[in-house]
Amino acid sequence: MSKPNKKRYVLATVRSQYAEAVGGEEVEFEGPGGKTFTMPHPMFAPSSWSKRVDDAETDEEIAEAMLGTEQYESFVEAGGNPADVNFIRMAAMEDMKGALKKGRPTRS
């Protein structure tokens, strides 16, 4: 039972509001040749994804951890530079900080 004058959060609602504020639970970007690639948004990434990215040491390993093997191979075949994939993650995180500074999405 809720306490009087206490706000009650609904997890599904809060999650969807944050997803909307940062542009979704996935990051989509255009790579070489106009090909589209996706990866989890860092805010919504499963812990297994985050661990693989954190454990990776080289640019190639980091890019493959972020994109997954199939997309990584396609990215490289299209002429993509593995080091550039990290720019996408950094841009998503910067956008997230900006979106969340504008106001908590759980407030109406």
C-alpha positions, 0 to 999 in steps of 0.5 A: 500500500502506498504512503500518503503524499508519496509518489509511486513509480511504475517501472515499465512507465519510467523505463519507457519515459527514459527510453523516449528521452534518449531516443530508444533502447537501441542506437542506430547509425549509418556507416560506410556506404549508407548501411545501417548498424545498431547496438544497444543504447549504453543506458539499456544494454544488458550487463553481458554486453557491457562486460564484453565491451569493458573486457575488450582491449583493442579497437577491433575487439571493442567494435565487435563487442558493441556490434556483435560478430555479424554486424562487425564483419559487415561494418569492416567489409563496407570499409568501416574503421573499428575505432570509429564505432566507439565514437557512436557510443560516446555520442549516445552517452553525451546525448543521454546526458543532455536529454536527462539534464533538461529534466527528469523524464518521469515528471509530467 
